[in-house]
């Protein structure tokens, strides 16, 4: 070890005893005395022994930031509590141990071949003389024997590389001696082997699995498509990887080549095309826009485009019937009768009420183009309006309350055997004179149980059939035609009567209709009127013209024979053949009961009793009842 001069001098001084005579220095006594007297005295006077000033500051001789009373070596800046332990034969962290956890193990190497003997290790910072960092030497007295030795002579019986076999051994029976085989423990590994993907150097060329691995790609989002930036050469597909590097966003499982392109400003299917630029765009995610050339906010439905981003010159609202005129759109106000469909309603510009008929000004037949219930061919109602535009008005105020209506009460017959029975009376024995029957009806079902497809609306008889005539009014379900049927015998009882006749037009289920049947005996005719309009007539036979009920007869409004379902109102019997004008004049008005030629009158406003001059009565039968409507 090399020693410096200064420590040696200090050592010599320290060894001198107090009894020793100072070495002659050649100094004079005066000089000597000065050194030991005034000199020392002057020196002592310069020292502050009071304890004040810097003497109270902590001492840190090595400048490592730790005071001497806490530092285990205040002369070594690499040693202090909390320091990193280094392999330098010093207790750097002041824990009382030296070089703990930072040494290396070295093995005795007697033959100096760079390999030591297993089990003879030594912990040190550096390899001591005669030691090596590698173990595994099977003969530490002969440098030819060590794990790194080559066995090139297949005839040499020595195990130079310490692998347990000699050069001419073939431990794995693959046909290659150990000295020729790079791994004599694996029969699939030898110089003639075929490289397969098994993490072995099968062909002993120094490379493992070369040319036989498959490249897989990390699949971070688990969508079955990998990221080309993260390849992995492996023998088999492992979890978290995919076979194809086709994912353009491996952080989003909804983005991959199998996804559908949708309107979201992203390349969902990884074809480098986004939204409208991609022909495979799922159009259901796009918006539909109509061309709006006139910029009125409404587009042409015949020129539509589907896109993610609304094209210029389009609108989301269609319906414009003239995209070249900004005054024409569904939001425009219609100017009627100018030949232009301003609001694009699609209807005729001459049909303001939308009833399907043009106004008279538009060469149509609608006499009131502001009322959809008024047009040529409409059903005439009792409402003081010329509904059918024929120039005639029917007025009604059945309950005399000052409001035009059909009354507030009616007879309801909901099922079978429902009717009003009027007791037999001589007032109902009509003789051979003229008569008229009028009534309002709303049919709900025009077929009875006794005769399917046919229902009876009225029955008039004296019970003497067939010796006396039987007068009935029937309605046919299939056509709505009304039939007046008279059967039995004539007044002289000399010939049977054949008196059946039908109306030329029919009634509809679910609609109120006024029916008038007029029998003119002298003229030999029966006339039908529906809502005061001609509904057909027929000529009667001679037997019909002389038919007579000579004894008191009863009356059924409705019938116990062929069940009619629906409502009746304002039933009137007259002993005269009323004209069309007479029918129209009273059909929409309530009667007083004292009118000339009135024989029976049932208004059904508060009871089923006859309110006419003969007080013929009336009894509700079955489920018949009075209702308001």
VOGU-3710 file (C-alpha; in Angstrom, 3 decimals, decimal comma):
1> xxxxxxxxxx> 0,000/0,000/0,000  1,267/3,448/-0,890  1,388/5,845/2,089  1,479/9,612/1,822  4,240/11,644/3,542  1,951/13,716/5,806  0,463/10,832/7,752  3,914/9,397/8,351  5,203/12,653/9,903  2,123/12,876/12,125
11> xxxxxxxxxx> 2,727/9,335/13,292  6,303/10,127/14,283  5,224/13,198/16,251  2,552/11,270/18,099  5,099/8,688/19,268  7,295/11,265/21,007  6,996/11,261/24,823  6,864/14,286/27,048  10,205/13,386/28,677  11,999/13,334/25,420
21> xxxxxxxxxx> 14,393/16,173/24,733  13,441/18,227/21,757  15,550/17,740/18,731  18,129/20,397/18,315  16,850/22,798/15,823  19,624/25,337/15,861  17,272/27,930/17,261  18,555/30,369/19,899  17,211/30,298/23,398  15,517/33,551/22,759
31> xxxxxxxxxx> 13,742/32,159/19,821  12,813/29,077/21,757  11,486/31,024/24,579  9,510/33,171/22,245  7,890/30,121/20,714  6,967/28,721/24,135  6,070/31,916/25,805  4,869/35,016/24,150  3,984/33,106/21,032  1,696/30,658/22,821
41> xxxxxxxxxx> 0,283/33,376/25,006  -0,547/35,467/22,033  -2,121/32,469/20,370  -4,300/31,652/23,354  -5,575/35,187/23,485  -7,021/34,831/19,996  -9,275/31,826/20,862  -12,817/32,405/22,147  -13,434/29,788/24,856  -16,691/31,355/26,022
51> xxxxxxxxxx> -18,822/28,965/24,006  -20,414/31,714/21,948  -20,356/32,340/18,195  -19,895/29,431/15,692  -19,001/26,880/18,379  -22,756/26,144/18,821  -23,409/25,166/15,099  -23,678/21,356/14,309  -20,476/19,852/13,010  -20,544/18,260/9,492
61> xxxxxxxxxx> -16,954/17,645/8,534  -17,668/15,688/5,318  -20,420/18,034/4,048  -22,900/15,204/3,405  -25,753/17,126/5,066  -25,797/14,952/8,219  -24,340/16,255/11,508  -21,449/14,456/13,162  -23,579/13,265/16,082  -25,873/11,425/13,647
71> xxxxxxxxxx> -23,326/10,418/10,991  -21,553/7,058/11,464  -18,477/8,464/9,665  -18,344/12,248/9,504  -15,164/12,120/7,473  -16,731/10,156/4,546  -19,410/11,959/2,496  -20,627/8,630/1,054  -21,559/7,316/4,477  -24,629/8,644/6,312
81> xxxxxxxxxx> -28,041/7,348/7,389  -30,250/6,780/4,332  -27,412/6,552/1,818  -27,493/3,886/-0,895  -25,321/0,914/0,083  -22,436/0,535/-2,346  -20,060/-2,319/-2,771  -17,016/-0,398/-1,421  -16,196/-2,080/1,909  -17,963/0,785/3,689
91> xxxxxxxxxx> -21,131/0,959/5,800  -22,680/3,558/3,523  -26,183/3,596/5,086  -24,959/3,468/8,677  -26,962/0,355/9,544  -23,969/-1,447/11,091  -23,477/-3,814/8,137  -21,022/-3,480/5,286  -21,925/-4,082/1,623  -25,087/-6,013/2,543
101> xxxxxxxxxx> -27,149/-7,014/-0,511  -24,763/-5,533/-3,073  -22,014/-8,132/-3,287  -21,670/-10,778/-6,010  -20,903/-14,477/-5,596  -17,638/-15,731/-6,993  -16,492/-19,364/-7,231  -13,071/-20,842/-6,604  -11,303/-21,315/-9,943  -8,246/-23,418/-9,312
111> xxxxxxxxxx> -7,317/-24,035/-12,934  -7,960/-20,439/-14,084  -10,307/-21,453/-16,921  -12,942/-18,860/-15,973  -15,317/-21,399/-14,333  -15,444/-22,152/-10,625  -16,617/-25,082/-8,553  -20,276/-25,218/-7,537  -20,880/-24,766/-3,815  -17,623/-22,953/-3,146
121> xxxxxxxxxx> -18,870/-19,426/-3,507  -17,554/-16,249/-1,938  -19,499/-12,966/-1,584  -17,380/-9,996/-2,614  -17,482/-6,762/-4,543  -14,868/-7,926/-6,999  -13,529/-11,356/-7,889  -10,693/-12,217/-5,546  -7,559/-13,799/-6,908  -8,313/-17,404/-7,917
131> xxxxxxxxxx> -12,107/-16,942/-8,197  -14,467/-16,714/-11,181  -17,997/-15,340/-11,677  -19,229/-18,555/-13,421  -19,688/-21,968/-11,794  -20,191/-25,452/-13,193  -16,552/-26,646/-13,553  -16,457/-30,438/-13,343  -12,617/-30,580/-13,039  -11,132/-27,482/-11,417
141> xxxxxxxxxx> -7,617/-28,889/-11,662  -7,635/-29,050/-15,489  -8,425/-25,978/-17,590  -9,596/-28,244/-20,482  -12,706/-29,138/-18,516  -15,419/-26,482/-18,112  -18,949/-25,787/-19,386  -17,556/-23,618/-22,167  -15,163/-26,177/-23,542  -15,653/-27,611/-27,024
151> xxxxxxxxxx> -15,923/-31,321/-27,711  -14,871/-31,556/-31,317  -13,227/-34,957/-31,239  -16,005/-37,525/-31,328  -13,436/-40,241/-30,444  -12,265/-38,538/-27,266  -13,800/-40,243/-24,235  -13,556/-37,156/-22,007  -16,529/-34,988/-21,000  -14,822/-31,665/-21,575
161> xxxxxxxxxx> -17,954/-29,470/-21,426  -19,217/-30,997/-18,199  -22,622/-31,892/-19,661  -22,591/-35,475/-18,474  -21,821/-37,035/-21,850  -18,721/-37,517/-23,938  -18,273/-36,556/-27,559  -19,155/-39,903/-29,070  -22,295/-40,407/-26,922  -25,777/-40,075/-28,546
171> xxxxxxxxxx> -27,966/-39,681/-25,490  -31,099/-38,695/-27,433  -30,618/-41,432/-30,091  -31,103/-38,998/-32,952  -28,105/-40,359/-34,915  -25,766/-37,541/-34,000  -22,966/-37,828/-31,458  -22,919/-35,325/-28,646  -19,901/-33,624/-30,161  -21,974/-32,943/-33,310
181> xxxxxxxxxx> -25,320/-32,261/-31,580  -26,153/-28,884/-30,105  -28,549/-30,519/-27,621  -28,017/-34,246/-27,076  -31,044/-34,399/-24,777  -33,616/-33,575/-27,495  -34,101/-36,075/-30,343  -35,720/-33,327/-32,464  -32,598/-31,192/-32,159  -29,575/-32,028/-34,352
191> xxxxxxxxxx> -27,767/-30,590/-37,375  -30,153/-32,406/-39,737  -33,267/-31,388/-37,830  -36,129/-29,426/-39,339  -36,867/-26,157/-37,629  -40,333/-26,193/-36,098  -42,016/-23,681/-33,851  -41,207/-25,126/-30,417  -38,726/-22,620/-28,887  -35,821/-25,016/-29,707
201> xxxxxxxxxx> -32,893/-24,693/-32,151  -33,991/-27,810/-34,034  -31,408/-27,530/-36,829  -28,531/-26,423/-34,599  -27,838/-23,284/-36,608  -27,743/-21,072/-33,570  -31,185/-19,525/-34,150  -34,452/-20,550/-32,521  -37,721/-20,937/-34,500  -36,315/-18,938/-37,417
211> xxxxxxxxxx> -38,721/-18,769/-40,370  -41,453/-20,867/-38,722  -43,167/-18,421/-36,393  -46,384/-16,598/-37,221  -46,760/-12,898/-36,733  -49,720/-11,922/-34,598  -50,836/-8,446/-33,606  -51,972/-7,010/-30,315  -55,758/-6,747/-30,029  -56,228/-4,280/-27,207
221> xxxxxxxxxx> -59,993/-3,776/-27,626  -60,843/-7,454/-28,125  -62,696/-7,000/-31,422  -60,748/-9,732/-33,248  -58,599/-7,302/-35,250  -54,998/-6,447/-34,362  -52,843/-3,323/-34,375  -50,065/-3,343/-37,020  -47,840/-1,252/-34,715  -47,576/-4,080/-32,194
231> xxxxxxxxxx> -46,550/-7,331/-33,924  -45,573/-10,494/-32,055  -43,813/-13,476/-33,688  -45,037/-16,581/-31,912  -45,822/-20,222/-32,460  -49,496/-19,872/-31,533  -52,123/-17,191/-31,116  -52,238/-16,056/-27,534  -54,842/-14,114/-25,570  -54,946/-10,420/-26,406
241> xxxxxxxxxx> -53,694/-10,904/-29,966  -55,292/-11,297/-33,389  -54,171/-12,908/-36,620  -54,752/-9,872/-38,838  -53,390/-6,356/-38,430  -56,573/-4,755/-39,708  -57,720/-2,563/-36,812  -57,455/1,184/-37,353  -58,391/2,008/-33,741  -57,375/-0,699/-31,294
251> xxxxxxxxxx> -58,810/1,272/-28,394  -62,414/1,049/-29,600  -64,109/-2,322/-30,146  -66,787/-0,710/-32,313  -64,202/0,295/-34,901  -62,887/-2,513/-37,116  -63,331/-3,854/-40,681  -66,443/-5,801/-39,636  -68,237/-2,705/-38,323  -70,768/-0,680/-40,277
261> xxxxxxxxxx> -69,903/2,835/-41,337  -72,228/5,243/-39,537  -72,536/8,998/-39,332  -70,155/9,883/-36,510  -67,132/11,513/-38,224  -65,046/8,342/-37,732  -63,781/5,606/-40,023  -65,841/2,864/-38,396  -65,008/0,093/-40,903  -61,314/0,951/-41,321
271> xxxxxxxxxx> -61,445/1,458/-45,086  -59,933/4,963/-44,841  -63,273/6,487/-45,892  -65,414/8,447/-43,443  -69,181/9,036/-43,377  -70,496/10,441/-46,670  -67,269/9,549/-48,502  -67,829/5,849/-47,786  -70,150/4,038/-50,249  -70,874/1,445/-47,564
281> xxxxxxxxxx> -72,400/4,038/-45,214  -75,410/2,776/-43,271  -77,964/5,225/-44,623  -80,293/4,625/-41,697  -77,903/6,698/-39,579  -77,931/9,581/-42,041  -80,438/12,381/-42,480  -82,805/12,878/-45,408  -82,784/16,274/-47,038  -84,945/17,783/-49,751
291> xxxxxxxxxx> -83,740/20,277/-52,342  -84,921/23,795/-51,508  -84,210/25,904/-54,583  -86,492/28,775/-53,574  -85,080/28,840/-50,021  -88,503/28,943/-48,379  -87,647/26,246/-45,809  -89,617/23,540/-47,619  -88,052/21,139/-50,072  -89,036/19,144/-53,136
301> xxxxxxxxxx> -89,998/15,592/-52,094  -89,028/14,398/-55,561  -85,407/15,461/-55,104  -84,142/13,903/-51,891  -80,592/13,250/-50,707  -79,416/11,125/-47,810  -76,244/12,299/-46,073  -74,482/12,659/-42,740  -73,912/16,352/-43,290  -76,775/18,415/-44,682
311> xxxxxxxxxx> -75,908/19,491/-48,235  -76,066/23,156/-49,144  -79,365/24,230/-50,666  -81,441/21,583/-48,885  -83,879/21,451/-45,993  -85,063/18,815/-43,572  -88,708/19,608/-44,296  -90,317/18,540/-47,553  -93,747/19,084/-49,000  -93,022/21,985/-51,380
321> xxxxxxxxxx> -95,194/21,571/-54,474  -93,430/24,380/-56,374  -89,776/24,710/-55,379  -89,313/27,565/-57,810  -91,754/29,876/-56,048  -91,041/30,966/-52,462  -94,683/32,035/-52,024  -95,797/28,423/-52,449  -95,165/26,011/-49,558  -97,072/24,114/-46,853
331> xxxxxxxxxx> -96,689/27,197/-44,624  -98,205/29,609/-47,133  -101,743/30,910/-46,831  -104,077/29,591/-49,499  -105,677/32,064/-51,840  -108,784/30,263/-53,039  -110,120/30,225/-56,554  -106,999/31,637/-58,254  -105,907/28,309/-59,733  -102,744/28,084/-57,563
341> xxxxxxxxxx> -102,273/25,593/-54,733  -100,326/27,955/-52,455  -100,341/25,734/-49,346  -99,514/22,547/-51,257  -102,536/20,741/-49,827  -102,959/18,865/-53,066  -106,669/19,541/-53,281  -108,581/21,525/-55,839  -108,205/25,273/-55,553  -111,980/25,441/-56,086
351> xxxxxxxxxx> -112,899/23,070/-53,232  -112,333/25,115/-50,093  -114,445/22,907/-47,827  -112,745/19,717/-49,006  -115,963/17,836/-49,747  -114,655/16,584/-53,079  -116,724/18,917/-55,262  -115,601/22,142/-56,844  -117,555/25,297/-56,195  -119,958/26,755/-58,705
361> xxxxxxxxxx> -117,292/29,384/-59,493  -114,927/26,587/-60,414  -117,449/24,990/-62,765  -118,408/22,518/-60,052  -121,730/21,625/-58,438  -121,029/22,621/-54,807  -123,527/25,311/-53,885  -121,749/26,108/-50,589  -117,977/25,666/-50,774  -117,549/26,636/-47,115
371> xxxxxxxxxx> -119,620/23,723/-45,755  -118,327/20,188/-46,324  -121,809/18,773/-45,607  -123,272/20,636/-48,557  -122,682/19,365/-52,095  -124,505/17,884/-55,028  -125,808/14,455/-54,001  -125,466/14,884/-50,232  -128,186/13,505/-47,976  -130,723/16,178/-47,264
381> xxxxxxxxxx> -130,835/16,898/-43,545  -133,347/18,700/-41,444  -131,080/21,629/-40,746  -132,401/24,606/-42,757  -129,652/24,015/-45,308  -129,925/22,925/-48,922  -127,570/20,000/-48,300  -127,922/18,376/-51,714  -127,813/21,654/-53,695  -131,152/20,971/-55,372
391> xxxxxxxxxx> -132,555/24,353/-54,395  -134,872/22,950/-51,685  -134,443/23,293/-47,921  -135,845/20,983/-45,241  -136,273/22,550/-41,803  -136,821/20,702/-38,512  -137,546/21,497/-34,885  -139,119/18,323/-33,583  -138,987/19,210/-29,889  -140,152/22,803/-30,496
401> xxxxxxxxxx> -137,257/24,207/-28,491  -136,267/26,747/-31,123  -133,286/24,640/-32,214  -133,468/22,783/-35,497  -133,067/19,084/-34,788  -134,821/15,731/-35,015  -136,074/15,754/-31,448  -134,411/14,453/-28,347  -136,406/11,237/-27,814  -136,745/8,043/-29,833
411> xxxxxxxxxx> -137,828/4,422/-29,535  -134,872/2,045/-29,194  -135,338/-1,633/-30,129  -131,991/-3,345/-29,480  -132,859/-7,020/-30,075  -135,488/-9,643/-30,827  -139,183/-9,227/-29,955  -138,773/-5,503/-29,238  -141,652/-3,277/-30,442  -144,521/-1,006/-29,417
421> xxxxxxxxxx> -147,937/-2,670/-29,400  -151,001/-0,547/-30,232  -154,280/-2,127/-29,165  -156,862/-3,043/-31,783  -159,169/-0,140/-32,673  -161,854/0,591/-35,249  -159,809/3,691/-36,060  -157,255/1,326/-37,564  -159,868/-0,357/-39,844  -158,901/1,671/-42,878
431> xxxxxxxxxx> -161,650/0,584/-45,280  -160,711/1,076/-48,912  -159,525/4,686/-48,705  -156,137/6,268/-49,236  -153,490/6,309/-46,503  -149,918/7,457/-45,748  -147,394/6,077/-43,260  -144,423/8,275/-42,223  -141,556/7,606/-39,789  -137,934/8,388/-38,984
441> xxxxxxxxxx> -135,671/5,362/-38,500  -132,047/4,501/-37,816  -131,306/0,875/-38,634  -128,668/-1,084/-36,767  -129,426/-4,556/-38,151  -131,747/-5,409/-41,024  -132,217/-9,122/-40,503  -134,645/-10,986/-38,289  -134,481/-14,439/-36,738  -137,617/-15,700/-38,464
451> xxxxxxxxxx> -136,625/-14,638/-41,954  -132,832/-14,072/-42,236  -131,875/-11,168/-44,446  -135,190/-9,437/-43,883  -136,580/-7,382/-40,969  -140,073/-6,030/-40,285  -140,520/-2,369/-39,556  -144,320/-2,250/-39,100  -147,200/-4,741/-38,859  -150,923/-3,852/-39,243
461> xxxxxxxxxx> -153,579/-6,565/-38,954  -156,854/-7,551/-37,309  -155,614/-11,050/-36,639  -157,993/-12,548/-39,154  -155,361/-13,563/-41,691  -155,832/-14,998/-44,209  -159,479/-14,002/-44,397  -158,554/-10,328/-43,851  -155,584/-8,383/-45,334  -152,280/-8,091/-43,482
471> xxxxxxxxxx> -150,282/-4,894/-44,084  -146,531/-5,013/-43,318  -143,414/-2,938/-44,087  -140,202/-4,982/-44,491  -136,578/-3,972/-45,139  -134,060/-6,197/-46,956  -130,586/-6,402/-45,465  -128,626/-7,002/-48,667  -130,026/-3,986/-50,537  -131,690/-1,766/-47,943
481> xxxxxxxxxx> -134,793/-1,729/-50,157  -138,119/-1,106/-48,411  -141,097/-3,364/-49,227  -144,804/-2,802/-48,660  -146,513/-6,182/-48,524  -150,277/-6,741/-48,368  -151,485/-10,334/-48,115  -154,901/-11,960/-47,410  -158,175/-11,295/-49,208  -159,965/-8,364/-50,721
491> xxxxxxxxxx> -162,994/-6,724/-49,100  -165,452/-8,965/-50,939  -163,387/-12,033/-49,923  -163,524/-13,219/-53,513  -159,802/-13,190/-54,458  -156,423/-13,372/-52,693  -154,351/-10,191/-52,720  -150,949/-9,928/-54,438  -149,791/-6,491/-53,347  -146,010/-6,582/-52,897
501> xxxxxxxxxx> -143,834/-3,675/-54,078  -140,285/-2,365/-53,482  -138,672/1,045/-53,303  -136,159/1,856/-56,033  -133,462/3,055/-53,608  -132,312/1,637/-50,290  -131,616/2,804/-46,777  -128,221/2,508/-45,076  -127,406/1,014/-41,714  -126,331/3,565/-39,114
511> xxxxxxxxxx> -127,950/6,620/-40,736  -131,182/8,397/-39,863  -133,663/8,418/-42,748  -137,227/9,640/-43,166  -139,492/7,111/-44,920  -142,934/7,948/-46,307  -145,178/5,322/-48,027  -148,224/6,734/-49,807  -151,066/4,462/-51,006  -153,297/6,162/-53,570
521> xxxxxxxxxx> -156,196/3,671/-54,021  -157,940/5,624/-56,757  -154,748/5,918/-58,818  -153,706/2,356/-58,023  -150,167/3,343/-56,977  -147,850/3,117/-54,014  -145,186/5,870/-53,784  -141,979/5,783/-51,664  -140,209/8,927/-50,425  -136,811/8,910/-48,663
531> xxxxxxxxxx> -135,969/12,201/-46,896  -138,727/13,769/-48,936  -137,165/12,667/-52,233  -138,683/10,243/-54,783  -137,575/6,701/-53,922  -139,667/4,823/-56,478  -143,260/3,709/-56,978  -145,262/0,808/-58,407  -148,786/0,098/-59,723  -151,034/-1,986/-57,504
541> xxxxxxxxxx> -153,448/-4,757/-58,451  -157,246/-4,511/-58,421  -157,368/-6,732/-55,359  -154,954/-4,407/-53,549  -157,053/-1,397/-54,476  -160,117/-2,918/-52,824  -158,388/-4,547/-49,872  -160,048/-3,698/-46,589  -159,745/-4,257/-42,855  -163,336/-4,146/-41,743
551> xxxxxxxxxx> -162,933/-5,022/-38,081  -160,833/-3,370/-35,340  -157,141/-3,942/-36,090  -153,961/-3,725/-34,000  -150,639/-2,131/-34,917  -147,044/-3,152/-34,145  -144,314/-0,503/-34,477  -141,450/-2,868/-35,001  -142,512/-6,483/-35,010  -142,634/-9,676/-33,023
561> xxxxxxxxxx> -142,192/-11,653/-36,237  -139,126/-10,508/-38,184  -136,964/-8,696/-35,640  -135,756/-5,285/-36,644  -133,005/-3,624/-34,583  -132,556/0,131/-34,380  -134,547/3,239/-33,503  -137,872/4,735/-34,587  -139,097/8,288/-34,215  -142,039/10,490/-35,284
571> xxxxxxxxxx> -144,338/7,678/-36,551  -147,441/9,142/-38,258  -150,543/7,563/-39,830  -152,639/9,621/-42,253  -155,979/8,816/-43,911  -155,001/10,564/-47,113  -152,495/10,093/-49,910  -150,073/12,911/-49,058  -148,156/14,644/-51,796  -144,386/15,017/-51,859
581> xxxxxxxxxx> -144,739/18,676/-50,954  -146,936/17,795/-47,966  -144,435/15,186/-46,811  -141,572/17,663/-47,061  -143,487/20,411/-45,317  -143,954/18,491/-42,047  -141,297/15,761/-42,019  -138,873/17,922/-40,052  -141,393/19,481/-37,685  -143,153/18,164/-34,619
591> xxxxxxxxxx> -146,951/17,850/-34,898  -149,553/19,173/-32,536  -151,705/16,029/-32,868  -154,693/17,938/-34,239  -153,627/18,089/-37,897  -156,250/17,324/-40,550  -156,357/13,694/-41,719  -153,971/12,637/-38,925  -155,056/9,256/-37,552  -152,171/8,297/-35,224
601> xxxxxxxxxx> -149,013/10,053/-33,950  -146,144/8,642/-31,838  -143,383/11,211/-31,130  -141,616/9,076/-28,464  -140,464/12,220/-26,663  -141,745/11,185/-23,237  -143,886/8,073/-23,771  -144,909/5,420/-26,279  -148,524/6,623/-26,255  -150,330/7,913/-29,347
611> xxxxxxxxxx> -150,618/11,717/-29,281  -153,065/11,871/-32,211  -156,829/12,575/-32,178  -157,798/8,923/-31,598  -155,523/8,308/-28,573  -154,660/4,835/-29,832  -152,151/4,215/-26,999  -148,959/2,189/-27,173  -147,158/-0,322/-24,922  -143,386/-1,043/-24,863
621> xxxxxxxxx> -142,688/-4,744/-25,476  -139,539/-6,775/-24,891  -136,482/-4,600/-24,424  -137,916/-1,638/-26,299  -137,306/1,644/-24,464  -137,326/5,400/-24,905  -133,906/7,014/-25,265  -132,530/10,503/-25,763  -130,104/11,303/-28,539
//
